[in-house]
Amino acid sequence: MKATIWHNPGCGTSRNALAMLTDAGADVTVVEYLKTPPTADKLAQLYRDAGLTPQQGLRLRGTDAGERGLPSADDATVLAAMAAEPKLIERPLVETDKGVRLCRPKEKVLEIL
């Protein structure tokens, strides 16, 4: 199975989700999204496929998203902010042929293996 993880190696949950993918034998493409951020269009597709709104994919902890009003902003504004400042993206996002999950908690990855 092929999988793509939008990963932050500094995040324990992201590292654990990656380990779960590897342990399951997945052929994993690792995208360090802080270095190579997804486009707003790619983020929109990921959230749509995960059944989430962009606002649900916002990282609030350790960011100024709340102060900027992003949790109540329209989708286009949130997606543009995430693409411009990838630290606003909650992680890890994992995509396989079975779907997309925001893997918080890490066990969510099991739903798409």
A tleap script that builds the chain and sets N, CA, C and O, in Angstrom:
source leaprc.protein.ff14SB
mol = sequence {
  NMET LYS ALA THR ILE TRP HIE ASN PRO GLY
  CYS GLY THR SER ARG ASN ALA LEU ALA MET
  LEU THR ASP ALA GLY ALA ASP VAL THR VAL
  VAL GLU TYR LEU LYS THR PRO PRO THR ALA
  ASP LYS LEU ALA GLN LEU TYR ARG ASP ALA
  GLY LEU THR PRO GLN GLN GLY LEU ARG LEU
  ARG GLY THR ASP ALA GLY GLU ARG GLY LEU
  PRO SER ALA ASP ASP ALA THR VAL LEU ALA
  ALA MET ALA ALA GLU PRO LYS LEU ILE GLU
  ARG PRO LEU VAL GLU THR ASP LYS GLY VAL
  ARG LEU CYS ARG PRO LYS GLU LYS VAL LEU
  GLU ILE CLEU
}
set mol.1.N position { 0.838 -1.184 0.000 }
set mol.1.CA position { 0.000 0.000 0.000 }
set mol.1.C position { 0.876 1.237 0.000 }
set mol.1.O position { 1.873 1.313 0.719 }
set mol.2.N position { 0.493 2.196 -0.810 }
set mol.2.CA position { 1.191 3.480 -0.847 }
set mol.2.C position { 0.521 4.434 0.139 }
set mol.2.O position { -0.697 4.420 0.311 }
set mol.3.N position { 1.334 5.254 0.776 }
set mol.3.CA position { 0.830 6.249 1.716 }
set mol.3.C position { 1.697 7.497 1.605 }
set mol.3.O position { 2.893 7.423 1.326 }
set mol.4.N position { 1.066 8.639 1.831 }
set mol.4.CA position { 1.792 9.904 1.926 }
set mol.4.C position { 1.459 10.508 3.277 }
set mol.4.O position { 0.294 10.584 3.669 }
set mol.5.N position { 2.486 10.931 3.979 }
set mol.5.CA position { 2.292 11.585 5.269 }
set mol.5.C position { 2.878 12.987 5.192 }
set mol.5.O position { 4.026 13.178 4.791 }
set mol.6.N position { 2.069 13.961 5.584 }
set mol.6.CA position { 2.544 15.342 5.734 }
set mol.6.C position { 3.019 15.403 7.171 }
set mol.6.O position { 2.224 15.398 8.110 }
set mol.7.N position { 4.325 15.459 7.322 }
set mol.7.CA position { 5.017 15.088 8.553 }
set mol.7.C position { 5.831 16.235 9.119 }
set mol.7.O position { 6.405 17.041 8.386 }
set mol.8.N position { 5.866 16.287 10.443 }
set mol.8.CA position { 6.769 17.169 11.166 }
set mol.8.C position { 7.618 16.276 12.059 }
set mol.8.O position { 7.108 15.739 13.042 }
set mol.9.N position { 8.907 16.101 11.744 }
set mol.9.CA position { 9.732 15.198 12.540 }
set mol.9.C position { 9.898 15.635 13.991 }
set mol.9.O position { 10.322 14.835 14.826 }
set mol.10.N position { 9.576 16.873 14.304 }
set mol.10.CA position { 9.647 17.351 15.678 }
set mol.10.C position { 8.415 17.029 16.506 }
set mol.10.O position { 8.364 17.357 17.692 }
set mol.11.N position { 7.424 16.394 15.900 }
set mol.11.CA position { 6.156 16.096 16.572 }
set mol.11.C position { 6.075 14.603 16.883 }
set mol.11.O position { 6.188 13.772 15.982 }
set mol.12.N position { 5.884 14.269 18.137 }
set mol.12.CA position { 5.796 12.877 18.555 }
set mol.12.C position { 4.643 12.133 17.907 }
set mol.12.O position { 4.803 10.981 17.502 }
set mol.13.N position { 3.485 12.769 17.802 }
set mol.13.CA position { 2.332 12.120 17.172 }
set mol.13.C position { 2.637 11.817 15.715 }
set mol.13.O position { 2.284 10.748 15.218 }
set mol.14.N position { 3.278 12.731 15.036 }
set mol.14.CA position { 3.639 12.531 13.640 }
set mol.14.C position { 4.660 11.402 13.498 }
set mol.14.O position { 4.537 10.559 12.610 }
set mol.15.N position { 5.658 11.389 14.364 }
set mol.15.CA position { 6.655 10.304 14.331 }
set mol.15.C position { 6.002 8.959 14.588 }
set mol.15.O position { 6.335 7.975 13.928 }
set mol.16.N position { 5.075 8.902 15.539 }
set mol.16.CA position { 4.396 7.649 15.852 }
set mol.16.C position { 3.516 7.177 14.701 }
set mol.16.O position { 3.481 5.983 14.403 }
set mol.17.N position { 2.811 8.089 14.055 }
set mol.17.CA position { 1.979 7.719 12.903 }
set mol.17.C position { 2.855 7.191 11.773 }
set mol.17.O position { 2.496 6.215 11.115 }
set mol.18.N position { 3.998 7.827 11.545 }
set mol.18.CA position { 4.927 7.359 10.522 }
set mol.18.C position { 5.434 5.957 10.857 }
set mol.18.O position { 5.529 5.104 9.975 }
set mol.19.N position { 5.753 5.721 12.110 }
set mol.19.CA position { 6.208 4.393 12.535 }
set mol.19.C position { 5.112 3.347 12.304 }
set mol.19.O position { 5.401 2.229 11.877 }
set mol.20.N position { 3.875 3.704 12.584 }
set mol.20.CA position { 2.763 2.774 12.372 }
set mol.20.C position { 2.623 2.435 10.889 }
set mol.20.O position { 2.373 1.281 10.539 }
set mol.21.N position { 2.781 3.427 10.021 }
set mol.21.CA position { 2.720 3.190 8.581 }
set mol.21.C position { 3.847 2.254 8.147 }
set mol.21.O position { 3.624 1.303 7.398 }
set mol.22.N position { 5.046 2.535 8.621 }
set mol.22.CA position { 6.205 1.720 8.268 }
set mol.22.C position { 6.043 0.293 8.788 }
set mol.22.O position { 6.307 -0.668 8.065 }
set mol.23.N position { 5.609 0.156 10.040 }
set mol.23.CA position { 5.412 -1.166 10.636 }
set mol.23.C position { 4.361 -1.977 9.888 }
set mol.23.O position { 4.430 -3.205 9.852 }
set mol.24.N position { 3.380 -1.284 9.285 }
set mol.24.CA position { 2.331 -1.961 8.523 }
set mol.24.C position { 2.796 -2.334 7.113 }
set mol.24.O position { 2.049 -2.949 6.351 }
set mol.25.N position { 4.033 -1.960 6.772 }
set mol.25.CA position { 4.577 -2.301 5.474 }
set mol.25.C position { 4.195 -1.358 4.353 }
set mol.25.O position { 4.358 -1.693 3.180 }
set mol.26.N position { 3.688 -0.178 4.697 }
set mol.26.CA position { 3.294 0.787 3.670 }
set mol.26.C position { 4.526 1.352 2.973 }
set mol.26.O position { 5.588 1.513 3.576 }
set mol.27.N position { 4.357 1.646 1.700 }
set mol.27.CA position { 5.364 2.347 0.903 }
set mol.27.C position { 5.086 3.836 1.127 }
set mol.27.O position { 4.198 4.412 0.498 }
set mol.28.N position { 5.851 4.445 2.023 }
set mol.28.CA position { 5.521 5.783 2.526 }
set mol.28.C position { 6.342 6.872 1.837 }
set mol.28.O position { 7.568 6.796 1.752 }
set mol.29.N position { 5.632 7.877 1.353 }
set mol.29.CA position { 6.257 9.114 0.902 }
set mol.29.C position { 6.113 10.116 2.045 }
set mol.29.O position { 5.005 10.421 2.484 }
set mol.30.N position { 7.234 10.614 2.511 }
set mol.30.CA position { 7.235 11.562 3.626 }
set mol.30.C position { 7.425 12.965 3.068 }
set mol.30.O position { 8.406 13.250 2.381 }
set mol.31.N position { 6.465 13.836 3.376 }
set mol.31.CA position { 6.554 15.236 2.975 }
set mol.31.C position { 6.700 16.064 4.250 }
set mol.31.O position { 5.766 16.157 5.047 }
set mol.32.N position { 7.860 16.655 4.436 }
set mol.32.CA position { 8.040 17.545 5.582 }
set mol.32.C position { 7.384 18.871 5.212 }
set mol.32.O position { 7.994 19.736 4.584 }
set mol.33.N position { 6.134 19.004 5.616 }
set mol.33.CA position { 5.293 20.104 5.137 }
set mol.33.C position { 5.786 21.484 5.568 }
set mol.33.O position { 5.419 22.480 4.944 }
set mol.34.N position { 6.601 21.570 6.608 }
set mol.34.CA position { 7.142 22.871 6.992 }
set mol.34.C position { 8.189 23.343 5.981 }
set mol.34.O position { 8.402 24.543 5.810 }
set mol.35.N position { 8.845 22.378 5.309 }
set mol.35.CA position { 9.836 22.704 4.286 }
set mol.35.C position { 9.204 22.765 2.895 }
set mol.35.O position { 9.602 23.573 2.056 }
set mol.36.N position { 8.222 21.904 2.665 }
set mol.36.CA position { 7.552 21.807 1.370 }
set mol.36.C position { 6.046 21.846 1.608 }
set mol.36.O position { 5.394 20.802 1.609 }
set mol.37.N position { 5.490 23.036 1.809 }
set mol.37.CA position { 4.074 23.118 2.143 }
set mol.37.C position { 3.169 22.729 0.976 }
set mol.37.O position { 3.479 23.008 -0.182 }
set mol.38.N position { 2.048 22.084 1.293 }
set mol.38.CA position { 1.075 21.797 0.242 }
set mol.38.C position { 0.413 23.092 -0.218 }
set mol.38.O position { 0.368 24.080 0.515 }
set mol.39.N position { -0.096 23.065 -1.437 }
set mol.39.CA position { -0.821 24.223 -1.952 }
set mol.39.C position { -2.193 24.303 -1.281 }
set mol.39.O position { -2.646 23.345 -0.654 }
set mol.40.N position { -2.831 25.428 -1.419 }
set mol.40.CA position { -4.191 25.583 -0.899 }
set mol.40.C position { -5.121 24.570 -1.564 }
set mol.40.O position { -6.001 24.017 -0.905 }
set mol.41.N position { -4.936 24.320 -2.863 }
set mol.41.CA position { -5.771 23.341 -3.564 }
set mol.41.C position { -5.563 21.936 -3.022 }
set mol.41.O position { -6.526 21.191 -2.843 }
set mol.42.N position { -4.315 21.570 -2.760 }
set mol.42.CA position { -4.037 20.236 -2.208 }
set mol.42.C position { -4.635 20.101 -0.816 }
set mol.42.O position { -5.222 19.071 -0.485 }
set mol.43.N position { -4.489 21.133 -0.007 }
set mol.43.CA position { -5.088 21.105 1.335 }
set mol.43.C position { -6.599 20.963 1.248 }
set mol.43.O position { -7.194 20.191 2.001 }
set mol.44.N position { -7.223 21.698 0.339 }
set mol.44.CA position { -8.682 21.601 0.183 }
set mol.44.C position { -9.078 20.174 -0.155 }
set mol.44.O position { -10.052 19.657 0.393 }
set mol.45.N position { -8.330 19.524 -1.058 }
set mol.45.CA position { -8.622 18.137 -1.433 }
set mol.45.C position { -8.428 17.201 -0.244 }
set mol.45.O position { -9.259 16.323 -0.010 }
set mol.46.N position { -7.345 17.377 0.507 }
set mol.46.CA position { -7.095 16.514 1.667 }
set mol.46.C position { -8.208 16.629 2.697 }
set mol.46.O position { -8.710 15.617 3.187 }
set mol.47.N position { -8.594 17.847 3.027 }
set mol.47.CA position { -9.653 18.029 4.029 }
set mol.47.C position { -10.995 17.509 3.523 }
set mol.47.O position { -11.751 16.899 4.279 }
set mol.48.N position { -11.290 17.747 2.260 }
set mol.48.CA position { -12.533 17.236 1.673 }
set mol.48.C position { -12.562 15.698 1.769 }
set mol.48.O position { -13.560 15.108 2.183 }
set mol.49.N position { -11.449 15.070 1.378 }
set mol.49.CA position { -11.374 13.606 1.408 }
set mol.49.C position { -11.399 13.054 2.831 }
set mol.49.O position { -11.819 11.918 3.052 }
set mol.50.N position { -10.954 13.851 3.784 }
set mol.50.CA position { -10.977 13.431 5.189 }
set mol.50.C position { -12.323 13.717 5.857 }
set mol.50.O position { -12.568 13.284 6.983 }
set mol.51.N position { -13.193 14.450 5.153 }
set mol.51.CA position { -14.476 14.817 5.746 }
set mol.51.C position { -14.354 15.917 6.788 }
set mol.51.O position { -15.154 16.000 7.720 }
set mol.52.N position { -13.342 16.759 6.616 }
set mol.52.CA position { -13.091 17.852 7.552 }
set mol.52.C position { -13.212 19.194 6.846 }
set mol.52.O position { -13.072 19.284 5.626 }
set mol.53.N position { -13.470 20.218 7.619 }
set mol.53.CA position { -13.383 21.576 7.098 }
set mol.53.C position { -11.947 22.058 7.281 }
set mol.53.O position { -11.233 21.537 8.138 }
set mol.54.N position { -11.514 23.027 6.505 }
set mol.54.CA position { -10.177 23.581 6.731 }
set mol.54.C position { -10.002 24.088 8.170 }
set mol.54.O position { -8.922 23.975 8.750 }
set mol.55.N position { -11.062 24.636 8.726 }
set mol.55.CA position { -10.980 25.142 10.100 }
set mol.55.C position { -10.670 24.008 11.083 }
set mol.55.O position { -9.972 24.224 12.074 }
set mol.56.N position { -11.183 22.804 10.818 }
set mol.56.CA position { -10.904 21.657 11.681 }
set mol.56.C position { -9.463 21.182 11.533 }
set mol.56.O position { -8.951 20.469 12.396 }
set mol.57.N position { -8.817 21.571 10.454 }
set mol.57.CA position { -7.427 21.207 10.225 }
set mol.57.C position { -6.436 22.252 10.690 }
set mol.57.O position { -5.232 22.097 10.485 }
set mol.58.N position { -6.915 23.305 11.307 }
set mol.58.CA position { -6.035 24.365 11.810 }
set mol.58.C position { -5.312 23.924 13.071 }
set mol.58.O position { -5.905 23.316 13.962 }
set mol.59.N position { -4.047 24.232 13.135 }
set mol.59.CA position { -3.299 24.028 14.373 }
set mol.59.C position { -3.467 25.297 15.204 }
set mol.59.O position { -3.041 26.380 14.802 }
set mol.60.N position { -4.080 25.149 16.343 }
set mol.60.CA position { -4.308 26.299 17.220 }
set mol.60.C position { -3.188 26.436 18.248 }
set mol.60.O position { -2.743 27.543 18.551 }
set mol.61.N position { -2.741 25.303 18.778 }
set mol.61.CA position { -1.711 25.325 19.812 }
set mol.61.C position { -0.380 25.783 19.211 }
set mol.61.O position { 0.084 25.239 18.209 }
set mol.62.N position { 0.213 26.778 19.835 }
set mol.62.CA position { 1.516 27.254 19.393 }
set mol.62.C position { 1.471 28.143 18.162 }
set mol.62.O position { 2.510 28.434 17.570 }
set mol.63.N position { 0.275 28.579 17.769 }
set mol.63.CA position { 0.155 29.477 16.620 }
set mol.63.C position { -0.702 30.681 17.018 }
set mol.63.O position { -1.265 30.733 18.111 }
set mol.64.N position { -0.780 31.636 16.107 }
set mol.64.CA position { -1.623 32.805 16.344 }
set mol.64.C position { -2.945 32.705 15.578 }
set mol.64.O position { -3.596 33.718 15.324 }
set mol.65.N position { -3.338 31.481 15.212 }
set mol.65.CA position { -4.556 31.282 14.414 }
set mol.65.C position { -5.785 31.876 15.095 }
set mol.65.O position { -6.605 32.520 14.440 }
set mol.66.N position { -5.917 31.667 16.395 }
set mol.66.CA position { -7.065 32.199 17.124 }
set mol.66.C position { -7.096 33.713 17.127 }
set mol.66.O position { -8.138 34.324 16.890 }
set mol.67.N position { -5.953 34.313 17.394 }
set mol.67.CA position { -5.872 35.769 17.435 }
set mol.67.C position { -6.176 36.382 16.064 }
set mol.67.O position { -6.677 37.503 15.979 }
set mol.68.N position { -5.876 35.653 15.012 }
set mol.68.CA position { -6.118 36.135 13.654 }
set mol.68.C position { -7.546 35.859 13.187 }
set mol.68.O position { -7.930 36.250 12.084 }
set mol.69.N position { -8.323 35.190 14.023 }
set mol.69.CA position { -9.703 34.917 13.657 }
set mol.69.C position { -9.866 33.786 12.646 }
set mol.69.O position { -10.936 33.639 12.056 }
set mol.70.N position { -8.836 32.996 12.441 }
set mol.70.CA position { -8.903 31.943 11.432 }
set mol.70.C position { -9.927 30.840 11.731 }
set mol.70.O position { -10.506 30.292 10.793 }
set mol.71.N position { -10.172 30.494 13.005 }
set mol.71.CA position { -11.164 29.446 13.238 }
set mol.71.C position { -12.564 29.795 12.725 }
set mol.71.O position { -13.368 28.899 12.467 }
set mol.72.N position { -12.853 31.060 12.579 }
set mol.72.CA position { -14.174 31.457 12.074 }
set mol.72.C position { -14.107 32.096 10.682 }
set mol.72.O position { -15.105 32.614 10.181 }
set mol.73.N position { -12.935 32.053 10.070 }
set mol.73.CA position { -12.769 32.628 8.731 }
set mol.73.C position { -13.328 31.672 7.680 }
set mol.73.O position { -13.573 30.499 7.962 }
set mol.74.N position { -13.526 32.185 6.470 }
set mol.74.CA position { -14.018 31.338 5.385 }
set mol.74.C position { -12.916 30.376 4.928 }
set mol.74.O position { -11.737 30.588 5.212 }
set mol.75.N position { -13.315 29.328 4.224 }
set mol.75.CA position { -12.390 28.277 3.800 }
set mol.75.C position { -11.201 28.829 3.016 }
set mol.75.O position { -10.057 28.469 3.294 }
set mol.76.N position { -11.458 29.691 2.047 }
set mol.76.CA position { -10.387 30.207 1.197 }
set mol.76.C position { -9.344 30.956 2.018 }
set mol.76.O position { -8.148 30.836 1.755 }
set mol.77.N position { -9.784 31.722 3.004 }
set mol.77.CA position { -8.862 32.477 3.855 }
set mol.77.C position { -8.006 31.526 4.685 }
set mol.77.O position { -6.797 31.719 4.812 }
set mol.78.N position { -8.638 30.504 5.246 }
set mol.78.CA position { -7.909 29.532 6.069 }
set mol.78.C position { -6.887 28.775 5.219 }
set mol.78.O position { -5.730 28.629 5.613 }
set mol.79.N position { -7.318 28.299 4.057 }
set mol.79.CA position { -6.416 27.539 3.184 }
set mol.79.C position { -5.244 28.389 2.707 }
set mol.79.O position { -4.112 27.908 2.650 }
set mol.80.N position { -5.505 29.641 2.367 }
set mol.80.CA position { -4.427 30.539 1.941 }
set mol.80.C position { -3.437 30.774 3.083 }
set mol.80.O position { -2.226 30.793 2.863 }
set mol.81.N position { -3.948 30.951 4.294 }
set mol.81.CA position { -3.070 31.160 5.448 }
set mol.81.C position { -2.213 29.924 5.709 }
set mol.81.O position { -1.025 30.043 6.007 }
set mol.82.N position { -2.809 28.746 5.599 }
set mol.82.CA position { -2.060 27.500 5.813 }
set mol.82.C position { -0.973 27.314 4.759 }
set mol.82.O position { 0.149 26.923 5.084 }
set mol.83.N position { -1.299 27.593 3.503 }
set mol.83.CA position { -0.322 27.438 2.429 }
set mol.83.C position { 0.838 28.432 2.600 }
set mol.83.O position { 1.987 28.112 2.295 }
set mol.84.N position { 0.528 29.619 3.084 }
set mol.84.CA position { 1.556 30.640 3.282 }
set mol.84.C position { 2.374 30.402 4.548 }
set mol.84.O position { 3.566 30.705 4.593 }
set mol.85.N position { 1.723 29.854 5.577 }
set mol.85.CA position { 2.367 29.608 6.870 }
set mol.85.C position { 2.034 28.183 7.307 }
set mol.85.O position { 1.083 27.976 8.061 }
set mol.86.N position { 2.801 27.205 6.844 }
set mol.86.CA position { 2.451 25.809 7.101 }
set mol.86.C position { 2.439 25.407 8.569 }
set mol.86.O position { 1.925 24.339 8.901 }
set mol.87.N position { 2.988 26.225 9.455 }
set mol.87.CA position { 2.896 25.894 10.885 }
set mol.87.C position { 1.432 25.898 11.348 }
set mol.87.O position { 1.122 25.381 12.422 }
set mol.88.N position { 0.535 26.479 10.542 }
set mol.88.CA position { -0.894 26.510 10.880 }
set mol.88.C position { -1.602 25.194 10.564 }
set mol.88.O position { -2.767 25.022 10.923 }
set mol.89.N position { -0.917 24.265 9.900 }
set mol.89.CA position { -1.511 22.980 9.522 }
set mol.89.C position { -1.348 21.998 10.671 }
set mol.89.O position { -0.232 21.736 11.118 }
set mol.90.N position { -2.460 21.457 11.146 }
set mol.90.CA position { -2.392 20.411 12.174 }
set mol.90.C position { -1.828 19.162 11.525 }
set mol.90.O position { -2.111 18.884 10.360 }
set mol.91.N position { -1.051 18.423 12.254 }
set mol.91.CA position { -0.380 17.253 11.715 }
set mol.91.C position { -0.585 16.049 12.598 }
set mol.91.O position { -0.964 16.169 13.763 }
set mol.92.N position { -0.331 14.886 12.030 }
set mol.92.CA position { 0.024 14.576 10.644 }
set mol.92.C position { -1.220 14.272 9.804 }
set mol.92.O position { -2.186 13.688 10.295 }
set mol.93.N position { -1.181 14.669 8.563 }
set mol.93.CA position { -2.191 14.264 7.582 }
set mol.93.C position { -1.620 13.066 6.837 }
set mol.93.O position { -0.460 13.082 6.424 }
set mol.94.N position { -2.435 12.024 6.664 }
set mol.94.CA position { -1.996 10.820 5.953 }
set mol.94.C position { -3.022 10.504 4.876 }
set mol.94.O position { -4.228 10.526 5.117 }
set mol.95.N position { -2.514 10.209 3.679 }
set mol.95.CA position { -3.358 9.859 2.545 }
set mol.95.C position { -2.949 8.487 2.013 }
set mol.95.O position { -1.769 8.240 1.762 }
set mol.96.N position { -3.930 7.595 1.844 }
set mol.96.CA position { -3.724 6.304 1.192 }
set mol.96.C position { -4.848 6.135 0.171 }
set mol.96.O position { -5.701 7.010 0.019 }
set mol.97.N position { -4.837 5.003 -0.522 }
set mol.97.CA position { -5.919 4.713 -1.467 }
set mol.97.C position { -7.266 4.588 -0.760 }
set mol.97.O position { -8.315 4.714 -1.392 }
set mol.98.N position { -7.238 4.343 0.541 }
set mol.98.CA position { -8.477 4.176 1.314 }
set mol.98.C position { -9.012 5.477 1.889 }
set mol.98.O position { -10.093 5.495 2.478 }
set mol.99.N position { -8.264 6.575 1.725 }
set mol.99.CA position { -8.758 7.851 2.219 }
set mol.99.C position { -7.691 8.703 2.863 }
set mol.99.O position { -6.494 8.443 2.738 }
set mol.100.N position { -8.153 9.727 3.554 }
set mol.100.CA position { -7.274 10.687 4.229 }
set mol.100.C position { -7.733 10.806 5.674 }
set mol.100.O position { -8.929 10.810 5.963 }
set mol.101.N position { -6.770 10.901 6.570 }
set mol.101.CA position { -7.076 11.133 7.979 }
set mol.101.C position { -6.104 12.147 8.554 }
set mol.101.O position { -4.922 12.174 8.209 }
set mol.102.N position { -6.632 12.980 9.440 }
set mol.102.CA position { -5.805 13.795 10.314 }
set mol.102.C position { -5.558 12.886 11.509 }
set mol.102.O position { -6.474 12.631 12.291 }
set mol.103.N position { -4.356 12.405 11.655 }
set mol.103.CA position { -4.058 11.319 12.595 }
set mol.103.C position { -3.753 11.820 13.997 }
set mol.103.O position { -2.648 11.651 14.513 }
set mol.104.N position { -4.743 12.431 14.589 }
set mol.104.CA position { -4.719 12.829 15.989 }
set mol.104.C position { -5.977 12.271 16.622 }
set mol.104.O position { -7.051 12.832 16.407 }
set mol.105.N position { -5.904 11.230 17.367 }
set mol.105.CA position { -4.694 10.521 17.798 }
set mol.105.C position { -4.109 9.676 16.671 }
set mol.105.O position { -4.739 9.454 15.637 }
set mol.106.N position { -2.892 9.219 16.905 }
set mol.106.CA position { -2.126 8.492 15.874 }
set mol.106.C position { -2.860 7.260 15.366 }
set mol.106.O position { -2.675 6.863 14.215 }
set mol.107.N position { -3.690 6.649 16.206 }
set mol.107.CA position { -4.407 5.431 15.827 }
set mol.107.C position { -5.390 5.634 14.676 }
set mol.107.O position { -5.836 4.663 14.065 }
set mol.108.N position { -5.725 6.870 14.380 }
set mol.108.CA position { -6.614 7.161 13.239 }
set mol.108.C position { -6.025 6.620 11.942 }
set mol.108.O position { -6.765 6.316 11.006 }
set mol.109.N position { -4.695 6.496 11.877 }
set mol.109.CA position { -4.065 5.979 10.667 }
set mol.109.C position { -4.542 4.561 10.374 }
set mol.109.O position { -4.562 4.161 9.210 }
set mol.110.N position { -4.921 3.795 11.376 }
set mol.110.CA position { -5.372 2.416 11.177 }
set mol.110.C position { -6.641 2.357 10.328 }
set mol.110.O position { -6.907 1.339 9.689 }
set mol.111.N position { -7.431 3.439 10.312 }
set mol.111.CA position { -8.672 3.477 9.547 }
set mol.111.C position { -8.429 3.447 8.040 }
set mol.111.O position { -9.328 3.092 7.278 }
set mol.112.N position { -7.220 3.815 7.602 }
set mol.112.CA position { -6.958 3.900 6.165 }
set mol.112.C position { -5.822 2.971 5.728 }
set mol.112.O position { -5.254 3.147 4.650 }
set mol.113.N position { -5.500 2.003 6.550 }
set mol.113.CA position { -4.496 1.003 6.168 }
set mol.113.C position { -5.168 -0.213 5.577 }
set mol.113.O position { -4.491 -1.167 5.194 }
savepdb mol mol.pdb
quit
